[in-house]
């Protein structure tokens, strides 16, 4: 299952994935800001919402793996 594959990722893997998603998110926001400055309006982009959901999922998985198992 996919959830098992995500659960098998180490903290380093999750941190790297979070860093990559953060870079992409910043890049998209920078392009949106440049477009808005140049054109006076900004198109709605679904990619930013997807990236936010992915970043939240990775962050939640990192917190979940830090919880000690009993």
LORO-311442 format. One record per residue (C-alpha): z, x, y. Coordinates in steps of 0.1 Angstrom, whole numbers, padded with zeros to 4 digits, always signed. Layout:
BEGIN
ZXY ...
***
This chain:
BEGIN
+0000+0000+0000 -0006+0010+0036 +0031+0006+0045 +0041+0031+0019 +0016+0056+0032 +0030+0053+0067 +0066+0055+0053 +0056+0087+0036 +0048+0104+0068 +0072+0131+0079 +0089+0132+0114 +0065+0160+0124 +0035+0138+0113 +0048+0109+0133 +0055+0130+0163 +0020+0145+0163 +0005+0110+0159 +0026+0098+0188 +0015+0127+0209 -0022+0120+0202 -0018+0084+0210 +0000+0092+0242 -0028+0115+0253 -0055+0089+0245 -0035+0063+0264 -0032+0085+0294 -0069+0093+0293 -0079+0057+0292 -0056+0048+0320 -0069+0077+0341 -0105+0065+0335 -0095+0029+0344 -0079+0041+0376 -0109+0061+0386 -0132+0031+0380 -0109+0008+0400 -0108+0033+0429 -0146+0037+0429 -0156+0000+0423 -0127-0020+0437 -0121-0038+0404 -0111-0029+0369 -0124-0045+0336 -0098-0056+0311 -0097-0032+0282 -0084-0042+0248 -0080-0005+0238 -0050+0000+0260 -0032-0029+0243 -0042-0016+0208 -0029+0019+0218 +0004+0004+0230 +0008-0015+0197 +0001+0017+0177 +0025+0037+0198 +0052+0011+0194 +0046+0011+0156 +0048+0049+0153 +0080+0049+0175 +0096+0022+0153 +0087+0041+0121 +0102+0073+0136 +0135+0054+0143 +0134+0038+0109 +0131+0072+0091 +0160+0085+0111 +0184+0058+0098 +0204+0072+0070 +0199+0055+0036 +0230+0045+0017 
***
